[in-house]
Each structure stands twice: as structure tokens, then as C-alpha cells.
Amino acid sequence: MEKQRIRNLGNRYFTRRPISIHVYRDSKGLYNSEFPEGNLHTNGYKKTQAIDNLKSLIIDMYEILNKTPIVNLSSKLQKKKRILEDLVERIV
């Protein structure tokens, strides 16, 4: 398992601090990327694809949770929302 840090999420998003992720190849040859702190994971056929997919997932989850009133979120999703709000910033 390889540990990496994401510092760039894309065009309109940046990280307030580096996001620690894990990347590994499974027995089927797929690359898996995980963001353990946010309990998010995805995969891809190439390592860069797995990392890009994870970046997209982080952004998507950040956007969904920020649009949802906190009273409508389970305690797990409230925690995930706080974690993502501490890490991700959207540039308007």
C-alpha cells in the first residue's frame, strides 16, 4: 500500500491541508484509492485514474453534503461533512 497526499482537487477546489490517501493494486489488477479519514474509496484501471476518481468523489460528496441541511443527515454523514468542510474549499 502506497501512502500519498492530495494537494490539488481540480479547477475550483483546493485543500486547506494535504489529504492523506492510500493507493494499492488488488488481485484483479485494479488500482484502489482510499481516503480513510473521510471513509471514501474508489478504483480505476490505472493508478492516476483511481486517484482522479477519488478526487471527484471527494468533491461530489463535499457538494452533496453542503447542500443538505444538517438535520437531514445521519450522525455518520454529519461527521463526514465536518471532515470535508475542514479539508476542502471551493473557489467561487
GROMACS elastic network, one bead per residue, 0.5 to 0.9 nm:
[ bonds ]
;  ai    aj funct       b0    kb
    1    22     6  0.63989   500
    1    23     6  0.58369   500
    1    25     6  0.78473   500
    2    21     6  0.84004   500
    2    22     6  0.55907   500
    2    23     6  0.51677   500
    2    24     6  0.61666   500
    3    20     6  0.70410   500
    3    21     6  0.58459   500
    3    23     6  0.64132   500
    3    24     6  0.88826   500
    4    19     6  0.81680   500
    4    20     6  0.58484   500
    4    21     6  0.53298   500
    4    22     6  0.61652   500
    4    23     6  0.74693   500
    5    18     6  0.55412   500
    5    19     6  0.51921   500
    5    21     6  0.59445   500
    5    22     6  0.85760   500
    6     9     6  0.72452   500
    6    15     6  0.78782   500
    6    17     6  0.87475   500
    6    18     6  0.54423   500
    6    20     6  0.65033   500
    6    21     6  0.72661   500
    6    51     6  0.87572   500
    6    55     6  0.82782   500
    7    14     6  0.70471   500
    7    15     6  0.57808   500
    7    16     6  0.83658   500
    7    17     6  0.71109   500
    7    19     6  0.66145   500
    8    11     6  0.85792   500
    8    13     6  0.74205   500
    8    14     6  0.55556   500
    8    15     6  0.64313   500
    8    18     6  0.83882   500
    8    55     6  0.85197   500
    9    12     6  0.80058   500
    9    13     6  0.55881   500
    9    14     6  0.56228   500
    9    15     6  0.70408   500
    9    52     6  0.83873   500
    9    55     6  0.56404   500
    9    56     6  0.76621   500
    9    58     6  0.83800   500
    9    59     6  0.75743   500
    9    88     6  0.85412   500
   10    13     6  0.55294   500
   10    14     6  0.70514   500
   10    55     6  0.79021   500
   10    56     6  0.84767   500
   10    59     6  0.88986   500
   11    14     6  0.81605   500
   11    91     6  0.84910   500
   12    89     6  0.84464   500
   12    90     6  0.57479   500
   12    91     6  0.50199   500
   12    92     6  0.71268   500
   13    59     6  0.78077   500
   13    88     6  0.68207   500
   13    89     6  0.56482   500
   13    91     6  0.57958   500
   13    92     6  0.89991   500
   14    17     6  0.87445   500
   14    87     6  0.84002   500
   14    88     6  0.59830   500
   14    89     6  0.54617   500
   14    90     6  0.66348   500
   14    91     6  0.76064   500
   15    18     6  0.62145   500
   15    19     6  0.72660   500
   15    86     6  0.87784   500
   15    87     6  0.54357   500
   15    89     6  0.61506   500
   15    90     6  0.88933   500
   16    19     6  0.87601   500
   16    86     6  0.71956   500
   16    87     6  0.51434   500
   16    88     6  0.60412   500
   16    89     6  0.67429   500
   17    86     6  0.86310   500
   17    87     6  0.61850   500
   17    88     6  0.83608   500
   18    87     6  0.79288   500
   19    35     6  0.77215   500
   19    37     6  0.88096   500
   19    87     6  0.73065   500
   20    34     6  0.87915   500
   20    35     6  0.66112   500
   20    36     6  0.80017   500
   20    37     6  0.80612   500
   21    33     6  0.67995   500
   21    34     6  0.54568   500
   21    36     6  0.68848   500
   21    37     6  0.85951   500
   21    51     6  0.87398   500
   22    32     6  0.79914   500
   22    33     6  0.55427   500
   22    34     6  0.51567   500
   22    35     6  0.66877   500
   22    36     6  0.78741   500
   23    31     6  0.68138   500
   23    32     6  0.55334   500
   23    34     6  0.65265   500
   23    43     6  0.89967   500
   23    47     6  0.74701   500
   23    50     6  0.79626   500
   23    51     6  0.77446   500
   24    30     6  0.83539   500
   24    31     6  0.55915   500
   24    32     6  0.53467   500
   24    33     6  0.66663   500
   24    34     6  0.88953   500
   24    47     6  0.81935   500
   25    28     6  0.79742   500
   25    29     6  0.58799   500
   25    30     6  0.55308   500
   25    32     6  0.60107   500
   25    33     6  0.88698   500
   25    47     6  0.82466   500
   26    29     6  0.54096   500
   26    30     6  0.55699   500
   26    31     6  0.63707   500
   26    32     6  0.70937   500
   27    30     6  0.74980   500
   28    31     6  0.89269   500
   29    45     6  0.74000   500
   30    43     6  0.65640   500
   30    44     6  0.58498   500
   30    45     6  0.51094   500
   30    46     6  0.71923   500
   30    47     6  0.83473   500
   30    50     6  0.85664   500
   31    42     6  0.85767   500
   31    43     6  0.53763   500
   31    44     6  0.53173   500
   31    45     6  0.59371   500
   31    46     6  0.60648   500
   31    47     6  0.54717   500
   31    48     6  0.87469   500
   31    49     6  0.82268   500
   31    50     6  0.59625   500
   31    51     6  0.87877   500
   32    41     6  0.72244   500
   32    42     6  0.58303   500
   32    44     6  0.65901   500
   32    45     6  0.88249   500
   32    47     6  0.76917   500
   32    50     6  0.59641   500
   32    51     6  0.81583   500
   33    40     6  0.85483   500
   33    41     6  0.56300   500
   33    42     6  0.55564   500
   33    43     6  0.58201   500
   33    44     6  0.83648   500
   33    47     6  0.81599   500
   33    50     6  0.56658   500
   33    51     6  0.59776   500
   33    53     6  0.83518   500
   33    54     6  0.65000   500
   34    37     6  0.89040   500
   34    38     6  0.87593   500
   34    39     6  0.75244   500
   34    40     6  0.58170   500
   34    42     6  0.65916   500
   34    43     6  0.85539   500
   34    51     6  0.85709   500
   34    54     6  0.72353   500
   35    38     6  0.56339   500
   35    39     6  0.59295   500
   35    40     6  0.51545   500
   35    41     6  0.60897   500
   35    54     6  0.77627   500
   35    58     6  0.86083   500
   36    40     6  0.64088   500
   36    41     6  0.78284   500
   37    40     6  0.79616   500
   37    80     6  0.84396   500
   37    83     6  0.76117   500
   38    41     6  0.89083   500
   38    58     6  0.84197   500
   38    79     6  0.85685   500
   38    80     6  0.57392   500
   38    81     6  0.86859   500
   38    83     6  0.65199   500
   38    84     6  0.71631   500
   39    80     6  0.77550   500
   40    54     6  0.76098   500
   40    57     6  0.76181   500
   40    58     6  0.75132   500
   41    53     6  0.88903   500
   41    54     6  0.64944   500
   41    57     6  0.81594   500
   42    50     6  0.64582   500
   42    51     6  0.82551   500
   42    53     6  0.65405   500
   42    54     6  0.58611   500
   42    57     6  0.79769   500
   43    46     6  0.84858   500
   43    47     6  0.83110   500
   43    49     6  0.75139   500
   43    51     6  0.77871   500
   43    53     6  0.69814   500
   43    54     6  0.77130   500
   44    47     6  0.67058   500
   44    48     6  0.79157   500
   44    49     6  0.51526   500
   44    51     6  0.80093   500
   44    52     6  0.87814   500
   44    53     6  0.73376   500
   45    48     6  0.86036   500
   45    49     6  0.66268   500
   45    50     6  0.71218   500
   46    49     6  0.51170   500
   46    50     6  0.63221   500
   46    51     6  0.87586   500
   47    50     6  0.51629   500
   47    51     6  0.63270   500
   47    52     6  0.86332   500
   48    51     6  0.51180   500
   48    52     6  0.60401   500
   48    53     6  0.84614   500
   49    52     6  0.50240   500
   49    53     6  0.59575   500
   49    54     6  0.84993   500
   50    53     6  0.50893   500
   50    54     6  0.62275   500
   50    55     6  0.87282   500
   51    54     6  0.50521   500
   51    55     6  0.62663   500
   51    56     6  0.87138   500
   52    55     6  0.50268   500
   52    56     6  0.62661   500
   52    57     6  0.85979   500
   53    56     6  0.51071   500
   53    57     6  0.61470   500
   53    58     6  0.86558   500
   54    58     6  0.61171   500
   54    59     6  0.86185   500
   55    58     6  0.51323   500
   55    59     6  0.63153   500
   55    60     6  0.86229   500
   56    59     6  0.51397   500
   56    60     6  0.60277   500
   56    61     6  0.85012   500
   57    60     6  0.50215   500
   57    61     6  0.59735   500
   57    62     6  0.83634   500
   58    61     6  0.52596   500
   58    62     6  0.60356   500
   58    63     6  0.86463   500
   58    84     6  0.78109   500
   58    88     6  0.86081   500
   59    62     6  0.50179   500
   59    63     6  0.61685   500
   59    64     6  0.86259   500
   59    84     6  0.88836   500
   59    88     6  0.80167   500
   60    63     6  0.51977   500
   60    64     6  0.61491   500
   60    65     6  0.85664   500
   61    64     6  0.51231   500
   61    65     6  0.59898   500
   61    66     6  0.83766   500
   61    80     6  0.88335   500
   61    81     6  0.82889   500
   61    84     6  0.82662   500
   62    65     6  0.53970   500
   62    66     6  0.60670   500
   62    67     6  0.86873   500
   62    80     6  0.87644   500
   62    81     6  0.69039   500
   62    84     6  0.60199   500
   62    85     6  0.73118   500
   62    88     6  0.75632   500
   63    66     6  0.52175   500
   63    67     6  0.62895   500
   63    68     6  0.88033   500
   64    67     6  0.53244   500
   64    68     6  0.63996   500
   65    68     6  0.51562   500
   65    69     6  0.79271   500
   65    70     6  0.82175   500
   65    73     6  0.82386   500
   65    77     6  0.76838   500
   65    78     6  0.82169   500
   65    80     6  0.83382   500
   65    81     6  0.58625   500
   65    84     6  0.88857   500
   66    69     6  0.75353   500
   66    70     6  0.85233   500
   66    81     6  0.72498   500
   66    85     6  0.83216   500
   68    71     6  0.83686   500
   68    72     6  0.67686   500
   68    73     6  0.73524   500
   69    72     6  0.55406   500
   69    73     6  0.71012   500
   70    73     6  0.53021   500
   70    74     6  0.83412   500
   70    77     6  0.87480   500
   70    78     6  0.66019   500
   70    81     6  0.87621   500
   71    74     6  0.79741   500
   71    78     6  0.87982   500
   73    76     6  0.78180   500
   73    77     6  0.56050   500
   73    78     6  0.58313   500
   74    77     6  0.52080   500
   74    78     6  0.61296   500
   74    79     6  0.86588   500
   75    79     6  0.62318   500
   75    80     6  0.86525   500
   76    79     6  0.51865   500
   76    80     6  0.62869   500
   76    81     6  0.86437   500
   77    81     6  0.59854   500
   77    82     6  0.85901   500
   78    81     6  0.50136   500
   78    82     6  0.63156   500
   78    83     6  0.87243   500
   79    82     6  0.51717   500
   79    83     6  0.62830   500
   79    84     6  0.87019   500
   80    83     6  0.50987   500
   80    84     6  0.61700   500
   80    85     6  0.85142   500
   81    84     6  0.52103   500
   81    85     6  0.60056   500
   81    86     6  0.85771   500
   82    85     6  0.50886   500
   82    86     6  0.62045   500
   82    87     6  0.87509   500
   83    86     6  0.52601   500
   83    87     6  0.64534   500
   83    88     6  0.86961   500
   84    87     6  0.50573   500
   84    88     6  0.56703   500
   84    89     6  0.88093   500
   85    88     6  0.55700   500
   85    89     6  0.72440   500
   86    89     6  0.82032   500
